[in-house]
Amino acid sequence: MINSDITTYAGIPEENANFETSQVLLQSIPYDGTSSWGKGADKGFDAFWWASANMELYDIETDTEVYKVGVHTLPSITEESSPENVFKAVYNEAKKNIALGKFYTVFGGEHSISIGLLKAYYEKYPNLTVLQIDAHADLRDEYMGTPYNHACAVHDASKNTNLIQVGIRSMDVSEKAFMNPKKVYFAHQIIDNDYWMEEAIGKMTKDVYITFDLDAFDSSLMPSTGTPEPGGLQWYPTLEFLRKVFHRKNVVGFDIVELLPSEHNPAPDFLAAKLYYKMLTYKFENQLVNP
């Protein structure tokens, strides 16, 4: 349950959170029904919400305060009766919210929530690039009896969009059949290089949707996920890449998933909160006035 003492995203003034004037929509999908190891991603948004309210809102890098474009929080999608019903609920809600003409963002929950989001976006943007930043390939056609499992998060997108995968370092051999190796930037290949950023951006179409699984980060930075993996991305190179993408492409929306908070270590919660705020900052940087 969201802390009732904090009624707006990051505790921003009500005038920056009303629906009519806000340019950004934020929605939670606290679903954790298909995770196959660590459980608790349904608590991720509450931890993100709390950390965001305790985060400084001035961004040093860009000398801006992006919350001033307005961030309105929508009611959560709480369907959880079955993976298929979650997919349908997310897909229908996403179609409605995309049509509003605002910048729609989502915080999970596990990665299966992205399946419905991606379908809604590629129907809206026919030549869409999906940028998946993730430790896992998530390309299985089905897992544990359903195609709406977290291990299948981008399988449908691989068939219907220009899928580019970054940070991958864990997969099942069966997923090779669905993977385009020319559009995969494995973690071990990019960890000491930056050439890959320009190459990856060069393969993107105009419109880009970003699905960001927090386990893309190295587990020393982000241990609070359902399936942490060593050898992952670092903070500043990841921000450098994201800023390039936002500046050069039309990012139409994004989701952040798989925060599994730990009461003994709140640092990953703040990383997730900062990442969300940074992504908003990069999206609106060119229209912000320095304070």
Secondary structure, 3 states (H helix, E strand, C coil): CCCCCCCCHHHCCHHHCCCCCCCEEEEEECCCCCCCCCCCHHHHHHHHHHHHHCCCCCECCCCECHHHHCEEECCCCCCCCCHHHHHHHHHHHHHHHHCCCCEEEEEECCHHHHHHHHHHHHHHCCCCEEEEECCECCCCCCECCECCCHHHCCHHHHHHCEEEEECCCECCHHHHHHCCHHHEECHHHHCCCCHHHHHHHHCCCCEEEEEEEHHHECCCCCCCCCCCCCCCECHHHHHHHHHHHHHHCEEEEEEEECCCCECCECHHHHHHHHHHHHHHHHHHHHHCCCC
